Amino acid sequence: VRKGSYAIKGDGGEADMAITAFPGDVGGALANLNRWRGQLQLPPVSQAEFAAATQHLDRNDLHMTVADIVGAGDQPQRILGAMVPYAGATWFFKMAGPAALVGREKTAFLALLDTVKPAPSSP
């Protein structure tokens, strides 16, 4: 399931960058967004609120749904996540950790998404 795992260290702690893939749509984009929100103790959003809570990117013939979610509290956590459906599976790119650290890494996270592309076809 986990295809890659990275630790991002910086001032304020450490963030986890995970790349996972699951068959199918794993409940759909709204369910996955709300799963991430729940991990930050935030209430779910409705389907009507989904578009405002996400950003859509098209990169390298892939459609990506990206979320940037910040938790509450005096030491908030943050999740940058991307859902990428491809070939009957959904790939997830998720960075989670201290809000300030994850925020500083957002440009690098988006740059990583720019490099994601389908595997070449086998001859």
All heavy atoms as an XYZ file, in Angstrom:
905
protein
N       0.824     -1.184      0.000
C       0.000      0.000      0.000
C       0.872      1.253      0.000
O       0.699      2.115     -0.830
C      -0.951     -0.014      1.211
C      -1.681      1.284      1.345
C      -1.926     -1.149      1.099
N       1.809      1.344      0.923
C       2.687      2.520      0.984
C       3.797      2.347     -0.042
O       4.551      1.397     -0.004
C       3.265      2.688      2.392
C       3.877      4.075      2.597
C       4.304      4.289      4.047
N       3.268      4.927      4.818
C       3.399      6.089      5.439
N       4.531      6.757      5.380
N       2.425      6.593      6.123
N       3.867      3.300     -0.955
C       4.856      3.253     -2.027
C       6.100      4.060     -1.699
O       7.157      3.818     -2.251
C       4.251      3.774     -3.336
C       2.978      3.078     -3.749
C       3.223      1.640     -4.077
C       1.947      0.989     -4.615
N       2.118     -0.402     -4.953
N       5.951      5.056     -0.828
C       7.078      5.888     -0.438
C       6.793      6.561      0.883
O       5.638      6.821      1.225
N       7.836      6.822      1.636
C       7.695      7.466      2.934
C       8.920      8.336      3.183
O      10.049      7.861      3.016
C       7.565      6.409      4.028
O       7.262      7.007      5.254
N       8.677      9.560      3.546
C       9.769     10.511      3.747
C       9.528     11.308      5.022
O       8.391     11.665      5.343
C       9.865     11.486      2.560
C       9.962     10.768      1.243
C       8.820     10.450      0.518
C      11.196     10.370      0.741
C       8.905      9.760     -0.684
C      11.289      9.677     -0.459
C      10.127      9.385     -1.167
O      10.211      8.701     -2.343
N      10.587     11.623      5.729
C      10.529     12.493      6.904
C      11.053     13.864      6.484
O      12.111     13.970      5.870
C      11.371     11.935      8.041
N      10.300     14.894      6.813
C      10.712     16.267      6.529
C      10.958     16.926      7.878
O      10.026     17.105      8.662
C       9.639     17.037      5.735
C       9.468     16.406      4.351
C      10.026     18.490      5.566
C       8.243     15.647      4.191
N      12.213     17.241      8.148
C      12.577     17.819      9.434
C      12.818     19.307      9.280
O      13.328     19.758      8.264
C      13.817     17.130      9.990
C      13.586     15.663     10.264
C      14.803     14.980     10.809
C      14.474     13.498     11.012
N      15.553     12.770     11.610
N      12.454     20.047     10.315
C      12.665     21.480     10.293
C      12.324     22.078     11.630
O      11.989     21.368     12.586
N      12.425     23.395     11.689
C      12.051     24.075     12.923
C      10.620     23.712     13.278
O       9.733     23.750     12.441
C      12.168     25.588     12.751
C      13.598     26.044     12.548
O      14.515     25.296     12.947
O      13.793     27.134     11.986
N      10.401     23.337     14.496
C       9.054     23.009     14.944
C       8.684     21.554     14.834
O       7.564     21.189     15.102
N       9.618     20.702     14.422
C       9.303     19.284     14.427
C       9.586     18.567     13.140
O      10.496     18.913     12.393
N       8.749     17.580     12.873
C       8.943     16.706     11.723
C       7.591     16.427     11.079
O       6.592     16.213     11.767
C       9.569     15.391     12.191
C       9.891     14.430     11.085
C      10.638     13.201     11.599
O      11.670     13.362     12.278
O      10.175     12.086     11.304
N       7.571     16.430      9.757
C       6.374     16.081      8.997
C       6.613     14.751      8.301
O       7.754     14.373      8.031
C       6.053     17.171      7.975
N       5.531     14.055      8.014
C       5.598     12.776      7.312
C       5.028     12.973      5.917
O       3.937     13.519      5.755
C       4.768     11.722      8.051
C       4.722     10.405      7.305
O       5.789      9.811      7.074
O       3.609      9.968      6.947
N       5.767     12.553      4.919
C       5.303     12.586      3.536
C       5.114     11.144      3.098
O       6.067     10.362      3.088
C       6.337     13.293      2.652
C       6.055     13.243      1.181
S       4.609     14.178      0.721
C       4.392     13.521     -0.924
N       3.869     10.785      2.789
C       3.554      9.413      2.410
C       2.970      9.379      1.003
O       2.184     10.255      0.622
C       2.551      8.813      3.390
N       3.348      8.367      0.258
C       2.773      8.088     -1.046
C       2.167      6.696     -0.949
O       2.865      5.724     -0.639
C       3.832      8.142     -2.163
C       4.500      9.519     -2.187
C       3.194      7.803     -3.514
C       5.731      9.588     -3.073
N       0.855      6.627     -1.168
C       0.144      5.353     -1.074
C      -0.727      5.165     -2.311
O      -1.036      6.126     -3.011
C      -0.736      5.287      0.192
O      -1.636      6.396      0.198
C       0.100      5.324      1.459
N      -1.133      3.943     -2.557
C      -2.049      3.640     -3.659
C      -3.009      2.551     -3.204
O      -2.608      1.596     -2.523
C      -1.275      3.192     -4.892
N      -4.277      2.727     -3.569
C      -5.318      1.769     -3.223
C      -6.159      1.488     -4.459
O      -6.368      2.383     -5.280
C      -6.239      2.326     -2.127
C      -5.549      2.564     -0.820
C      -4.979      3.792     -0.537
C      -5.474      1.562      0.133
C      -4.337      4.029      0.669
C      -4.833      1.794      1.349
C      -4.260      3.025      1.621
N      -6.691      0.285     -4.589
C      -7.565      0.006     -5.717
C      -8.862      0.808     -5.620
O      -9.333      1.107     -4.514
C      -7.845     -1.494     -5.610
C      -7.299     -1.954     -4.316
C      -6.485     -0.864     -3.728
N      -9.413      1.169     -6.764
C     -10.688      1.881     -6.789
C     -10.556      3.326     -6.349
O      -9.474      3.905     -6.371
N     -11.706      3.884     -5.927
C     -11.699      5.294     -5.518
C     -11.707      5.475     -4.000
O     -11.790      6.584     -3.502
C     -12.855      6.063     -6.163
C     -14.224      5.651     -5.644
O     -14.320      4.781     -4.748
O     -15.218      6.209     -6.143
N     -11.638      4.376     -3.258
C     -11.517      4.381     -1.799
C     -12.606      5.262     -1.160
O     -12.345      6.041     -0.265
C     -10.103      4.829     -1.356
C      -9.824      4.398      0.072
C      -9.024      4.284     -2.268
N     -13.817      5.141     -1.667
C     -14.934      5.886     -1.098
C     -15.217      7.204     -1.782
O     -16.212      7.853     -1.491
N     -14.339      7.655     -2.653
C     -14.554      8.915     -3.366
C     -13.765     10.063     -2.758
O     -13.301      9.997     -1.615
N     -13.630     11.117     -3.537
C     -12.815     12.265     -3.129
C     -13.371     12.945     -1.876
O     -12.607     13.328     -0.991
C     -12.696     13.253     -4.278
N     -14.687     13.095     -1.784
C     -15.263     13.751     -0.603
C     -14.973     12.947      0.660
O     -14.564     13.508      1.678
C     -16.770     13.944     -0.780
C     -17.492     14.582      0.408
C     -16.975     16.000      0.660
C     -18.999     14.588      0.162
N     -15.138     11.639      0.592
C     -14.863     10.795      1.763
C     -13.399     10.885      2.167
O     -13.077     10.935      3.366
C     -15.243      9.345      1.471
N     -12.507     10.923      1.192
C     -11.081     11.013      1.514
C     -10.728     12.373      2.102
O      -9.956     12.458      3.060
C     -10.246     10.693      0.276
C     -10.312      9.221     -0.046
O      -9.966      8.385      0.769
N     -10.810      8.904     -1.220
N     -11.287     13.441      1.551
C     -11.070     14.768      2.130
C     -11.552     14.792      3.574
O     -10.841     15.269      4.473
C     -11.789     15.843      1.312
C     -11.772     17.243      1.907
C     -10.351     17.798      1.969
C     -12.690     18.170      1.123
N     -12.729     14.256      3.823
C     -13.263     14.266      5.188
C     -12.481     13.344      6.120
O     -12.385     13.618      7.322
C     -14.755     13.942      5.169
C     -15.563     15.142      4.722
O     -15.198     16.291      4.996
N     -16.657     14.892      4.023
N     -11.876     12.301      5.590
C     -11.002     11.444      6.406
C      -9.804     12.256      6.893
O      -9.423     12.212      8.058
C     -10.557     10.229      5.585
C      -9.786      9.198      6.383
C      -9.518      7.924      5.579
N     -10.755      7.320      5.122
C     -11.118      7.178      3.837
N     -10.318      7.576      2.873
N     -12.259      6.618      3.513
N      -9.200     13.030      5.973
C      -8.080     13.884      6.358
C      -8.522     14.951      7.351
O      -7.815     15.234      8.313
C      -7.454     14.533      5.127
C      -6.723     13.581      4.238
C      -6.253     12.333      4.556
C      -6.377     13.786      2.872
N      -5.634     11.763      3.469
C      -5.692     12.626      2.419
C      -6.574     14.831      1.975
C      -5.200     12.498      1.129
C      -6.085     14.702      0.682
C      -5.407     13.542      0.269
N      -9.676     15.541      7.137
C     -10.189     16.554      8.076
C     -10.378     15.930      9.461
O     -10.048     16.543     10.466
C     -11.494     17.166      7.557
C     -11.281     18.070      6.346
C     -12.595     18.673      5.854
N     -13.231     19.484      6.880
C     -12.911     20.736      7.173
N     -11.948     21.348      6.501
N     -13.565     21.388      8.120
N     -10.896     14.725      9.503
C     -11.084     14.035     10.779
C      -9.765     13.785     11.495
O      -9.700     13.826     12.727
N      -8.697     13.540     10.739
C      -7.384     13.337     11.353
C      -6.903     14.602     12.045
O      -6.029     14.539     12.920
C      -6.375     12.886     10.285
C      -6.645     11.493      9.781
C      -5.821     11.129      8.554
O      -5.006     11.893      8.057
N      -6.061      9.923      8.043
N      -7.456     15.761     11.661
C      -7.100     17.038     12.301
C      -8.203     17.507     13.250
O      -8.221     18.665     13.663
C      -6.832     18.107     11.231
C      -5.668     17.812     10.287
C      -5.540     18.909      9.240
C      -4.367     17.663     11.055
N      -9.121     16.605     13.586
C     -10.240     16.902     14.465
C     -11.106     18.050     13.928
O     -11.611     18.884     14.694
C      -9.795     17.211     15.907
C      -9.307     15.997     16.683
C      -7.932     15.534     16.250
O      -7.004     16.315     16.169
N      -7.803     14.257     15.953
N     -11.284     18.102     12.620
C     -12.145     19.091     11.988
C     -13.416     18.395     11.512
O     -13.394     17.217     11.155
C     -11.444     19.739     10.787
C     -10.211     20.580     11.109
C      -9.517     21.007      9.812
C     -10.579     21.797     11.934
N     -14.531     19.127     11.477
C     -15.778     18.519     11.013
C     -15.732     18.265      9.500
O     -14.981     18.918      8.772
C     -16.837     19.569     11.363
C     -16.094     20.865     11.372
C     -14.704     20.530     11.869
N     -16.540     17.334      9.048
C     -16.584     17.067      7.610
C     -17.200     18.242      6.846
O     -17.920     19.055      7.421
C     -17.461     15.820      7.504
C     -18.233     15.759      8.763
C     -17.427     16.468      9.812
N     -16.887     18.303      5.563
C     -17.528     19.262      4.669
C     -18.543     18.509      3.817
O     -18.439     17.290      3.646
C     -16.515     20.019      3.768
C     -15.578     20.873      4.605
C     -15.741     19.068      2.886
N     -19.505     19.238      3.274
C     -20.524     18.640      2.421
C     -20.033     18.633      0.976
O     -19.045     19.287      0.634
C     -21.818     19.444      2.512
O     -21.629     20.730      1.927
N     -20.761     17.935      0.123
C     -20.425     17.921     -1.300
C     -20.470     19.336     -1.864
O     -19.641     19.710     -2.683
C     -21.383     17.008     -2.076
C     -20.994     16.831     -3.529
C     -19.663     16.111     -3.713
O     -19.492     15.000     -3.220
N     -18.732     16.712     -4.417
N     -21.416     20.155     -1.378
C     -21.529     21.541     -1.852
C     -20.301     22.371     -1.465
O     -19.969     23.332     -2.167
C     -22.799     22.178     -1.297
N     -19.628     22.014     -0.372
C     -18.447     22.750      0.098
C     -17.140     22.193     -0.471
O     -16.081     22.804     -0.311
C     -18.374     22.700      1.629
C     -19.567     23.332      2.317
C     -19.635     22.991      3.793
O     -19.662     21.779      4.118
O     -19.665     23.930      4.601
N     -17.228     21.047     -1.138
C     -16.032     20.344     -1.601
C     -15.174     21.202     -2.539
O     -13.959     21.286     -2.378
C     -16.427     19.033     -2.289
C     -15.259     18.244     -2.801
C     -14.515     17.458     -1.946
C     -14.901     18.293     -4.143
C     -13.431     16.724     -2.406
C     -13.817     17.564     -4.616
C     -13.088     16.777     -3.744
N     -15.780     21.852     -3.518
C     -15.017     22.628     -4.509
C     -14.228     23.754     -3.848
O     -13.094     24.025     -4.236
C     -15.940     23.182     -5.585
N     -14.810     24.393     -2.837
C     -14.112     25.485     -2.151
C     -12.990     24.965     -1.259
O     -12.065     25.710     -0.940
C     -15.103     26.299     -1.327
N     -13.052     23.683     -0.886
C     -12.060     23.106      0.023
C     -10.914     22.423     -0.718
O      -9.985     21.921     -0.076
C     -12.740     22.101      0.957
N     -10.984     22.393     -2.043
C      -9.965     21.692     -2.827
C      -9.542     22.527     -4.030
O     -10.193     23.497     -4.400
C     -10.487     20.330     -3.336
O     -11.655     20.536     -4.127
C     -10.780     19.377     -2.196
N      -8.456     22.108     -4.623
C      -7.933     22.725     -5.844
C      -7.717     21.589     -6.843
O      -7.292     20.493     -6.462
C      -6.603     23.413     -5.526
C      -5.873     23.962     -6.705
C      -4.496     24.511     -6.319
O      -4.039     24.395     -5.185
N      -3.822     25.092     -7.282
N      -8.000     21.851     -8.102
C      -7.803     20.821     -9.127
C      -6.634     21.201    -10.010
O      -6.528     22.331    -10.473
C      -9.082     20.640     -9.945
C     -10.214     20.172     -9.090
N     -10.353     18.863     -8.702
C     -11.224     20.840     -8.502
C     -11.411     18.745     -7.921
N     -11.951     19.932     -7.788
N      -5.756     20.246    -10.205
C      -4.585     20.432    -11.059
C      -4.577     19.338    -12.117
O      -4.900     18.183    -11.825
C      -3.292     20.323    -10.242
C      -3.113     21.247     -9.052
C      -1.834     20.890     -8.305
C      -3.084     22.692     -9.501
N      -4.211     19.695    -13.315
C      -3.994     18.713    -14.371
C      -2.519     18.760    -14.714
O      -2.005     19.783    -15.165
C      -4.860     19.030    -15.591
C      -6.332     18.781    -15.302
O      -6.655     17.674    -14.831
O      -7.155     19.686    -15.521
N      -1.839     17.655    -14.469
C      -0.401     17.556    -14.691
C      -0.090     16.244    -15.393
O      -0.533     15.185    -14.952
C       0.385     17.588    -13.370
C       0.166     18.823    -12.514
C       0.870     20.030    -13.135
N       0.832     21.178    -12.260
C      -0.099     22.121    -12.283
N      -1.090     22.039    -13.113
N      -0.023     23.161    -11.464
N       0.676     16.306    -16.472
C       1.173     15.093    -17.130
C       0.063     14.085    -17.430
O       0.204     12.896    -17.176
C       2.276     14.452    -16.279
C       3.414     15.403    -16.038
O       3.910     16.038    -16.960
N       3.837     15.529    -14.790
N      -1.058     14.568    -17.944
C      -2.225     13.734    -18.277
C      -2.881     13.087    -17.060
O      -3.584     12.082    -17.188
C      -1.859     12.662    -19.313
C      -1.471     13.264    -20.646
O      -2.091     14.276    -21.057
O      -0.534     12.738    -21.281
N      -2.668     13.644    -15.884
C      -3.308     13.173    -14.658
C      -4.143     14.305    -14.071
O      -3.728     15.466    -14.089
C      -2.260     12.738    -13.628
C      -1.392     11.552    -14.015
C      -0.267     11.386    -13.004
C      -2.226     10.279    -14.102
N      -5.302     13.960    -13.521
C      -6.129     14.938    -12.825
C      -5.913     14.752    -11.323
O      -6.056     13.646    -10.809
C      -7.605     14.748    -13.173
C      -8.488     15.725    -12.476
N      -8.559     17.044    -12.848
C      -9.291     15.585    -11.407
C      -9.397     17.673    -12.042
N      -9.851     16.806    -11.164
N      -5.557     15.823    -10.655
C      -5.246     15.767     -9.228
C      -6.202     16.665     -8.446
O      -6.465     17.795     -8.855
C      -3.817     16.248     -8.983
C      -2.789     15.478     -9.755
S      -1.116     16.144     -9.487
C      -0.172     15.063    -10.528
N      -6.683     16.163     -7.335
C      -7.466     16.956     -6.412
C      -6.583     17.202     -5.194
O      -6.141     16.256     -4.536
C      -8.760     16.230     -6.001
O      -9.509     15.951     -7.187
C      -9.586     17.077     -5.058
N      -6.314     18.483     -4.912
C      -5.372     18.864     -3.864
C      -6.115     19.556     -2.737
O      -6.994     20.399     -2.978
C      -4.273     19.790     -4.433
C      -3.295     20.203     -3.352
C      -3.544     19.101     -5.575
N      -5.756     19.221     -1.510
C      -6.337     19.854     -0.329
C      -5.224     20.383      0.572
O      -4.163     19.776      0.677
C      -7.187     18.846      0.446
N      -5.494     21.515      1.186
C      -4.593     22.121      2.171
C      -5.446     22.384      3.402
O      -6.287     23.280      3.407
C      -3.999     23.419      1.609
C      -2.986     24.064      2.535
O      -2.810     23.601      3.686
O      -2.357     25.045      2.101
N      -5.248     21.576      4.430
C      -6.124     21.592      5.605
C      -5.304     21.918      6.845
O      -4.303     21.255      7.114
C      -6.799     20.217      5.798
C      -7.424     19.734      4.485
C      -7.836     20.282      6.904
C      -7.717     18.253      4.462
N      -5.740     22.912      7.586
C      -5.046     23.312      8.814
C      -5.975     23.071     10.000
O      -7.125     23.523     10.000
C      -4.622     24.796      8.767
C      -3.890     25.183     10.043
C      -3.754     25.070      7.539
N      -5.461     22.355     10.990
C      -6.227     22.093     12.198
C      -6.271     23.306     13.114
O      -5.660     24.343     12.842
N      -6.985     23.170     14.185
C      -7.139     24.253     15.150
C      -6.221     24.013     16.354
O      -5.532     23.005     16.439
C      -8.596     24.326     15.603
N      -6.208     24.970     17.252
C      -5.450     24.824     18.480
C      -4.185     25.650     18.493
O      -3.834     26.298     17.509
N      -3.486     25.612     19.623
C      -2.287     26.434     19.770
C      -1.067     25.812     19.094
O      -0.067     26.489     18.876
C      -2.004     26.738     21.239
C      -1.883     25.497     22.101
O      -2.240     24.396     21.632
O      -1.424     25.619     23.245
N      -1.113     24.522     18.760
C      -0.054     23.869     17.986
C      -0.705     23.086     16.849
O      -0.689     21.856     16.829
C       0.774     22.952     18.874
C       1.555     23.699     19.934
C       2.429     22.763     20.743
O       2.161     21.580     20.894
N       3.509     23.314     21.277
N      -1.273     23.812     15.882
C      -2.053     23.131     14.843
C      -1.203     22.244     13.943
O      -0.033     22.510     13.707
C      -2.674     24.280     14.053
C      -1.752     25.431     14.263
C      -1.200     25.252     15.660
N      -1.841     21.208     13.478
C      -1.260     20.310     12.484
C      -1.845     20.702     11.126
O      -2.893     21.345     11.046
C      -1.599     18.861     12.813
C      -1.015     18.374     14.129
C       0.486     18.235     14.045
O       0.996     17.435     13.286
N       1.209     19.012     14.836
N      -1.170     20.297     10.062
C      -1.608     20.635      8.718
C      -1.403     19.430      7.815
O      -0.437     18.682      7.979
C      -0.796     21.821      8.208
C      -1.195     22.375      6.853
C      -0.420     23.660      6.614
N      -0.764     24.302      5.352
C      -0.353     25.520      5.024
N       0.403     26.230      5.850
N      -0.702     26.040      3.871
N      -2.311     19.267      6.874
C      -2.193     18.220      5.864
C      -2.247     18.863      4.491
O      -3.165     19.635      4.194
C      -3.317     17.169      5.987
C      -3.162     16.363      7.280
C      -3.336     16.245      4.771
C      -4.297     15.383      7.551
N      -1.247     18.573      3.678
C      -1.287     18.846      2.248
C      -1.499     17.493      1.606
O      -0.698     16.567      1.831
C       0.032     19.442      1.748
C       0.366     20.855      2.154
C       1.778     21.220      1.688
C      -0.637     21.829      1.568
N      -2.555     17.349      0.850
C      -2.830     16.052      0.255
C      -3.266     16.173     -1.187
O      -3.887     17.155     -1.578
N      -2.931     15.174     -1.969
C      -3.365     15.095     -3.354
C      -3.915     13.702     -3.619
O      -3.306     12.702     -3.219
C      -2.211     15.402     -4.301
N      -5.064     13.664     -4.285
C      -5.687     12.415     -4.707
C      -5.541     12.339     -6.222
O      -5.930     13.272     -6.928
C      -7.162     12.413     -4.321
C      -7.412     12.517     -2.833
S      -9.167     12.778     -2.448
C      -9.125     14.516     -1.998
N      -4.975     11.232     -6.690
C      -4.668     11.106     -8.118
C      -5.204      9.764     -8.623
O      -4.567      8.728     -8.426
C      -3.147     11.200     -8.369
C      -2.854     11.177     -9.866
C      -2.551     12.437     -7.703
N      -6.381      9.764     -9.268
C      -6.874      8.512     -9.831
C      -6.072      8.136    -11.077
O      -5.761      8.996    -11.907
C      -8.332      8.825    -10.190
C      -8.480     10.296    -10.146
C      -7.304     10.862     -9.412
N      -5.738      6.857    -11.160
C      -4.985      6.383    -12.321
C      -5.130      4.872    -12.461
O      -4.883      4.132    -11.503
C      -3.492      6.746    -12.192
C      -2.661      6.187    -13.312
C      -2.788      6.669    -14.608
C      -1.782      5.139    -13.086
C      -2.048      6.135    -15.650
C      -1.036      4.599    -14.124
C      -1.175      5.097    -15.402
O      -0.449      4.564    -16.428
N      -5.536      4.429    -13.633
C      -5.581      3.008    -13.999
C      -6.332      2.153    -12.973
O      -5.850      1.118    -12.541
C      -4.172      2.472    -14.230
N      -7.515      2.622    -12.544
C      -8.333      1.841    -11.623
C      -7.912      1.896    -10.174
O      -8.418      1.145     -9.348
N      -6.993      2.779     -9.843
C      -6.534      2.944     -8.455
C      -6.512      4.429     -8.125
O      -6.661      5.278     -9.004
C      -5.137      2.355     -8.285
N      -6.365      4.732     -6.866
C      -6.174      6.117     -6.442
C      -4.861      6.199     -5.684
O      -4.621      5.445     -4.743
C      -7.327      6.607     -5.539
O      -8.558      6.445     -6.247
C      -7.140      8.076     -5.181
N      -4.024      7.100     -6.157
C      -2.745      7.379     -5.507
C      -2.938      8.591     -4.608
O      -3.629      9.551     -4.975
C      -1.682      7.664     -6.559
C      -1.252      6.439     -7.296
C      -1.974      5.738     -8.222
C      -0.017      5.759     -7.152
N      -1.249      4.660     -8.663
C      -0.040      4.651     -8.028
C       1.123      5.985     -6.377
C       1.019      3.773     -8.143
C       2.181      5.106     -6.497
C       2.130      4.012     -7.364
N      -2.325      8.534     -3.433
C      -2.404      9.626     -2.472
C      -0.997     10.116     -2.155
O      -0.098      9.309     -1.878
C      -3.072      9.167     -1.174
C      -4.501      8.749     -1.362
C      -4.825      7.426     -1.617
C      -5.523      9.685     -1.288
C      -6.133      7.038     -1.798
C      -6.841      9.301     -1.465
C      -7.161      7.979     -1.726
N      -0.830     11.408     -2.201
C       0.411     12.077     -1.797
C       0.008     12.941     -0.616
O      -0.803     13.862     -0.768
C       0.962     12.921     -2.948
C       1.314     12.098     -4.151
C       0.336     11.676     -5.045
C       2.630     11.729     -4.385
C       0.651     10.907     -6.150
C       2.963     10.951     -5.499
C       1.966     10.546     -6.373
N       0.536     12.647      0.563
C       0.062     13.340      1.765
C       1.235     13.718      2.659
O       2.015     12.859      3.071
C      -0.903     12.440      2.530
C      -1.461     13.073      3.790
C      -2.444     12.124      4.433
C      -2.115     11.958      5.879
N      -2.925     10.978      6.577
N       1.321     15.022      2.946
C       2.299     15.520      3.907
C       1.517     15.998      5.131
O       0.599     16.791      5.008
C       3.111     16.680      3.328
C       4.186     17.183      4.290
S       5.066     18.663      3.708
C       5.640     18.153      2.122
N       1.898     15.503      6.291
C       1.208     15.865      7.526
C       2.226     16.167      8.614
O       3.240     15.482      8.740
C       0.304     14.717      7.975
N       1.936     17.202      9.382
C       2.823     17.564     10.478
C       2.495     18.946     10.998
O       1.416     19.491     10.732
N       3.416     19.540     11.743
C       3.194     20.871     12.301
C       2.848     21.872     11.187
O       3.481     21.891     10.128
C       4.527     21.216     12.960
C       5.180     19.892     13.238
C       4.738     19.000     12.114
N       1.817     22.683     11.425
C       1.288     23.583     10.395
C       2.359     24.482      9.785
O       2.409     24.645      8.559
C       0.147     24.418     10.964
N       3.213     25.060     10.603
C       4.222     25.980     10.071
C       5.216     25.250      9.168
O       5.562     25.732      8.084
C       4.956     26.686     11.201
N       5.659     24.069      9.574
C       6.613     23.297      8.786
C       5.992     22.849      7.458
O       6.576     23.018      6.393
C       7.110     22.087      9.581
C       8.021     21.104      8.849
C       9.283     21.800      8.339
C       8.375     19.934      9.750
N       4.797     22.308      7.519
C       4.121     21.853      6.303
C       3.865     23.035      5.371
O       4.045     22.940      4.164
C       2.827     21.090      6.642
C       2.016     20.783      5.394
C       3.155     19.798      7.401
N       3.489     24.178      5.941
C       3.274     25.369      5.127
C       4.529     25.812      4.395
O       4.468     26.211      3.225
N       5.666     25.741      5.065
C       6.938     26.117      4.427
C       7.293     25.165      3.286
O       8.012     25.538      2.359
C       8.072     26.137      5.444
C       8.085     27.377      6.318
C       9.371     27.504      7.110
N       9.629     26.382      8.008
C       9.160     26.265      9.250
N       8.406     27.211      9.767
N       9.477     25.228      9.976
N       6.802     23.948      3.346
C       7.121     22.936      2.332
C       6.077     22.849      1.214
O       6.201     22.015      0.317
C       7.284     21.568      2.997
C       8.446     21.486      3.959
C       9.796     21.726      3.288
O       9.981     21.324      2.121
O      10.668     22.335      3.939
N       5.065     23.723      1.243
C       3.996     23.632      0.246
C       4.522     23.785     -1.181
O       4.114     23.040     -2.082
C       2.909     24.664      0.525
C       1.728     24.525     -0.418
C       0.575     25.431     -0.045
C      -0.606     25.191     -0.978
N      -1.785     25.965     -0.572
N       5.421     24.717     -1.417
C       5.971     24.904     -2.761
C       6.672     23.633     -3.233
O       6.505     23.212     -4.381
C       6.934     26.105     -2.782
O       6.209     27.270     -2.400
C       7.543     26.307     -4.148
N       7.435     22.994     -2.359
C       8.124     21.751     -2.714
C       7.116     20.628     -2.969
O       7.301     19.815     -3.882
C       9.111     21.359     -1.624
N       6.051     20.578     -2.179
C       5.009     19.567     -2.362
C       4.365     19.725     -3.746
O       4.211     18.749     -4.487
C       3.961     19.702     -1.249
C       2.827     18.726     -1.352
C       2.960     17.437     -0.874
C       1.616     19.105     -1.913
C       1.901     16.531     -0.960
C       0.560     18.211     -2.011
C       0.706     16.921     -1.529
N       3.998     20.950     -4.101
C       3.392     21.188     -5.411
C       4.376     20.896     -6.539
O       3.986     20.376     -7.591
C       2.854     22.613     -5.493
C       1.680     22.910     -4.548
C       1.344     24.393     -4.574
C       0.466     22.051     -4.876
N       5.654     21.193     -6.325
C       6.677     20.881     -7.326
C       6.798     19.361     -7.504
O       6.983     18.874     -8.621
C       8.022     21.488     -6.935
N       6.678     18.611     -6.411
C       6.690     17.155     -6.508
C       5.532     16.675     -7.372
O       5.699     15.817     -8.234
C       6.623     16.517     -5.118
C       6.405     14.999     -5.109
C       7.653     14.279     -5.592
C       5.993     14.521     -3.744
N       4.348     17.235     -7.153
C       3.188     16.832     -7.948
C       3.416     17.087     -9.432
O       2.933     16.327    -10.275
C       1.930     17.548     -7.467
C       1.450     17.210     -6.072
C       0.173     17.991     -5.746
C       1.240     15.720     -5.872
N       4.154     18.144     -9.752
C       4.466     18.436    -11.161
C       5.285     17.323    -11.817
O       5.302     17.215    -13.037
C       5.232     19.758    -11.289
C       4.353     20.975    -11.069
O       3.102     20.854    -11.168
O       4.906     22.056    -10.780
N       5.974     16.528    -11.024
C       6.841     15.472    -11.575
C       6.122     14.122    -11.705
O       6.663     13.204    -12.304
C       8.097     15.263    -10.715
O       7.733     14.682     -9.455
C       8.843     16.577    -10.495
N       4.933     13.999    -11.123
C       4.210     12.731    -11.141
C       3.645     12.511    -12.534
O       2.986     13.390    -13.100
C       3.079     12.743    -10.086
C       2.253     11.467    -10.176
C       3.668     12.907     -8.691
N       3.907     11.337    -13.089
C       3.379     11.007    -14.423
C       3.143      9.516    -14.524
O       3.771      8.729    -13.793
C       4.305     11.502    -15.517
C       5.714     11.009    -15.453
C       6.570     11.596    -16.557
C       7.423     12.681    -16.004
N       8.372     13.262    -16.922
N       2.267      9.125    -15.420
C       2.007      7.700    -15.596
C       3.255      6.961    -16.060
O       4.095      7.535    -16.746
C       0.933      7.654    -16.683
C       0.331      9.012    -16.705
C       1.417      9.945    -16.254
N       3.348      5.717    -15.690
C       4.468      4.887    -16.142
C       4.349      4.687    -17.653
O       3.247      4.638    -18.196
C       4.431      3.539    -15.435
N       5.482      4.595    -18.327
C       5.431      4.344    -19.772
C       4.756      3.011    -20.077
O       4.850      2.071    -19.294
C       6.895      4.321    -20.199
C       7.716      4.663    -19.005
C       6.816      4.686    -17.806
N       4.093      2.950    -21.199
C       3.454      1.696    -21.617
C       4.511      0.644    -21.930
O       5.569      0.962    -22.467
C       2.601      1.930    -22.863
O       1.601      2.864    -22.581
N       4.187     -0.581    -21.601
C       5.106     -1.674    -21.926
C       4.986     -2.002    -23.413
O       3.881     -2.003    -23.956
C       4.755     -2.924    -21.116
O       4.908     -2.653    -19.748
N       6.115     -2.320    -24.054
C       6.048     -2.650    -25.492
C       5.376     -3.964    -25.757
O       5.167     -4.790    -25.016
C       7.518     -2.684    -25.928
C       8.332     -2.707    -24.699
C       7.448     -2.316    -23.555
